[in-house]
Amino acid sequence: MADKPEANGAPESSGVAAGTESGGAATAQGKSRTRFKDWVISNAPLLAAVVTAIMFVMIIASLFWPFIRLSAAPQTTLLRELSDAAVARGLITFLVAVSTVGIALILTVYAVATQDPRAKENFGMAKEVLSALIGVLGTIVGFYFGSTTTLPSQQPPPTVQVSAMKIVNAKVEPLSAKSGETFKITAEISGGKPPYDYAISFKPDAISAVNKRASDGKISDDFTVPSGISPGTTLDAAIKVKDQAGASVDVDKPVKLTVGQ
């Protein structure tokens, strides 16, 4: 009978052992999690620096990749693109901006997560570098946007819209003239770029053509009906004008003079 308690105590001891093992496993797991958390917190600045560096490298690679591919055309090399002042300024501004933001992110994570007793001193030294970069970034951005703004004195002169050139109010006075009498042909030039060179020719060519210049766009010339032209003959006067831009135009319909008796 004295041996029964010993028999009954065996299961109890085994349960205690199992509980001890499970509790030890949980404690070990908790310690592992704590160590990992402590490691993440203590190395947070380094992790932030690594992530920022990877992002920076990816961004730089995205900029340079089109120029380092074997299939890229020689005309699109980076050096050729950087010969353009606008491209060079934009690239420099972008690189400095990304660097400044990356350093600011690292410093922020370091100040929040680090447990280093010298954190304040280290942050102060790093802040001086960040302040210098912010100053450089402000100077570059100010110069970039300032140089892209054209001063009023540097603006190109406004473009003058030149309307289409045409000959208007072409007429002959009087409408009929005898041999030896004088008649006048008048017209006005609108549009185009003055001064104008014009020519008046007749058909039939009994009267010699004239070539003159009209600075103010007004045409007014006197002619004499030559002798030997049969009465009733109609003289058609054609007018052609050319401006300083090289454009030319003809009168819509010739003006007519009837030779009287």
C-alpha positions in Angstrom: 0.0 0.0 0.0 2.9 2.3 0.7 4.0 2.1 -3.0 0.8 3.6 -4.4 1.6 7.2 -3.9 4.8 6.8 -5.9 2.8 5.2 -8.7 0.3 8.1 -8.7 3.0 10.7 -8.6 4.6 9.7 -11.9 2.0 11.4 -14.1 2.1 14.5 -12.0 5.8 14.9 -12.4 5.6 14.3 -16.2 2.9 17.1 -16.5 5.0 19.5 -14.6 7.9 18.8 -16.9 5.8 19.3 -20.0 4.5 22.6 -18.6 8.0 23.6 -17.9 9.1 22.8 -21.4 6.2 24.7 -23.0 6.8 27.7 -20.8 10.5 27.7 -21.6 9.7 27.6 -25.4 7.3 30.6 -25.0 9.9 32.5 -23.0 12.6 31.7 -25.6 10.2 32.9 -28.4 9.4 36.1 -26.5 13.1 36.8 -25.9 13.8 36.2 -29.6 11.1 38.7 -30.6 12.4 41.2 -28.0 15.9 40.8 -29.4 14.7 41.3 -33.0 12.7 44.4 -31.9 15.7 45.8 -30.1 17.9 45.0 -33.1 15.5 46.8 -35.5 15.2 49.8 -33.2 19.0 50.1 -32.6 19.7 49.7 -36.4 16.8 51.8 -37.6 19.1 54.5 -38.9 21.2 52.0 -40.8 18.0 50.4 -42.3 16.7 53.8 -43.3 20.0 54.6 -44.9 20.0 51.3 -46.8 16.4 51.8 -48.0 17.1 55.4 -49.0 20.3 54.3 -50.8 18.5 51.6 -52.7 15.8 54.1 -53.8 18.4 56.6 -54.8 20.3 54.1 -56.9 17.0 53.0 -58.6 16.2 56.6 -59.4 19.6 57.3 -60.8 19.5 54.1 -62.8 16.2 55.1 -64.2 17.8 58.3 -65.4 20.9 56.8 -66.9 19.5 53.5 -68.2 18.2 54.8 -71.5 21.7 56.1 -72.3 23.7 53.0 -71.3 21.6 50.4 -73.1 23.4 48.7 -76.0 20.4 49.4 -78.2 20.5 53.2 -77.5 21.3 55.4 -80.5 24.7 57.2 -80.4 22.8 60.5 -80.9 21.1 60.1 -77.5 24.1 59.8 -75.2 24.0 61.5 -71.8 26.8 63.9 -72.7 24.9 65.1 -75.7 21.8 65.6 -73.6 23.7 67.5 -70.9 25.0 69.9 -73.5 21.5 71.4 -73.2 21.6 73.9 -70.3 18.0 73.2 -69.4 18.6 69.4 -69.2 21.8 69.9 -67.1 20.1 72.3 -64.6 17.1 70.0 -64.3 19.3 66.9 -63.6 21.5 68.7 -61.0 18.4 70.1 -59.2 16.8 66.6 -59.2 20.0 64.9 -57.8 20.5 67.5 -55.0 16.8 67.4 -54.1 16.8 63.6 -53.8 20.0 63.6 -51.8 18.6 66.3 -49.4 15.3 64.4 -48.9 17.2 61.1 -48.3 19.5 62.6 -45.7 16.5 64.3 -43.9 14.7 61.0 -43.8 17.7 59.2 -42.3 18.2 61.9 -39.7 14.5 61.8 -38.7 14.5 58.0 -38.2 17.8 58.2 -36.3 16.5 60.9 -34.0 13.3 59.0 -33.2 14.6 55.4 -33.0 18.1 55.5 -31.7 19.1 54.8 -28.1 22.6 56.1 -28.5 23.5 58.4 -25.6 25.5 60.5 -28.0 22.4 60.9 -30.3 22.1 64.6 -29.7 25.7 65.3 -30.5 25.7 63.1 -33.6 22.4 64.6 -34.8 23.8 68.1 -34.4 26.8 67.3 -36.7 24.6 65.7 -39.3 22.2 68.6 -39.2 25.0 70.9 -40.3 25.5 68.8 -43.4 21.7 68.8 -44.0 21.6 72.6 -43.6 24.4 73.0 -46.1 22.6 70.8 -48.6 19.3 72.7 -48.1 21.2 75.9 -48.8 22.7 74.5 -52.0 19.2 73.2 -53.0 17.7 76.6 -52.4 20.4 78.3 -54.4 20.0 75.9 -57.4 16.2 76.0 -57.4 16.2 79.8 -57.2 18.7 80.2 -60.0 16.9 77.6 -62.1 13.5 79.2 -61.8 14.9 82.7 -61.9 16.8 82.1 -65.1 13.8 80.6 -66.8 11.8 83.9 -66.2 12.4 86.4 -69.0 12.7 90.0 -67.9 10.6 92.5 -69.7 13.7 94.0 -71.3 14.7 90.6 -72.6 11.4 89.6 -74.1 11.3 89.3 -77.9 9.4 92.0 -79.7 5.8 91.1 -80.3 5.1 89.4 -83.6 3.2 91.6 -86.0 0.5 89.8 -87.8 0.6 90.7 -91.5 -2.7 90.5 -93.2 -3.1 89.3 -96.8 -2.1 91.9 -99.4 -4.6 93.0 -101.9 -5.3 95.8 -104.4 -8.5 97.8 -103.8 -10.2 100.8 -105.4 -8.5 100.4 -108.7 -9.9 102.8 -111.3 -9.2 104.9 -114.3 -10.2 108.6 -114.8 -11.7 109.5 -117.1 -13.1 106.3 -118.6 -12.6 107.5 -122.1 -9.8 109.6 -123.6 -8.8 110.6 -127.2 -5.3 110.3 -128.7 -3.0 112.8 -127.0 -5.2 113.2 -123.9 -4.1 112.3 -120.4 -5.8 109.8 -118.1 -5.0 108.7 -114.5 -4.9 105.2 -112.9 -5.3 105.1 -109.2 -5.4 102.2 -106.7 -4.7 101.4 -103.0 -2.7 98.6 -101.5 -3.7 97.0 -98.2 -2.0 94.4 -96.1 1.5 93.0 -96.8 4.7 94.6 -95.8 5.5 98.0 -97.2 7.1 99.6 -99.1 5.6 98.1 -102.2 6.9 97.7 -105.8 4.2 97.8 -108.4 4.0 97.5 -112.2 1.3 98.8 -114.5 1.1 97.2 -118.0 -1.3 97.6 -120.8 -2.9 95.3 -123.3 -2.5 95.9 -126.2 0.9 97.3 -125.3 0.5 100.6 -127.0 1.6 102.3 -123.8 4.8 101.4 -122.1 4.6 99.7 -118.8 5.8 101.5 -115.6 7.6 100.1 -112.5 7.5 102.3 -109.4 7.5 102.1 -105.6 4.7 103.1 -103.3 5.8 103.6 -99.7 2.4 104.6 -98.5 0.4 102.0 -100.4 -1.2 104.5 -102.8 -0.9 104.2 -106.6 -1.5 107.3 -108.8 0.0 107.5 -112.3 -0.8 109.7 -115.3 -0.6 108.3 -118.9 -1.2 109.8 -122.3 -3.1 108.0 -125.0 -0.6 107.6 -127.9 -1.6 108.6 -131.5 -2.3 105.9 -134.0 -4.8 104.0 -131.8 -8.1 103.4 -133.5 -11.1 105.1 -131.8 -13.2 102.6 -129.8 -10.1 100.5 -128.8 -10.2 99.3 -125.2 -6.9 99.5 -123.2 -6.8 97.0 -120.3 -4.4 98.1 -117.5 -3.1 95.3 -115.3 -1.6 96.2 -111.9 0.8 93.8 -110.1 2.3 94.6 -106.6 5.1 93.0 -104.7 5.9 93.8 -101.0 9.2 93.6 -99.1 8.3 90.1 -97.8 8.3 88.8 -101.3 4.6 88.3 -101.6 2.9 89.5 -104.8 -0.7 90.1 -105.9 -2.5 91.1 -109.1 -5.5 93.3 -109.3 -8.7 91.3 -109.4 -9.7 92.6 -112.9 -7.9 95.1 -115.2 -9.1 98.6 -115.3 -10.4 99.6 -118.8 -9.9 102.8 -120.8 -11.8 103.4 -124.0 -10.1 105.4 -126.7 -12.5 108.1 -127.9 -12.9 109.7 -131.3 
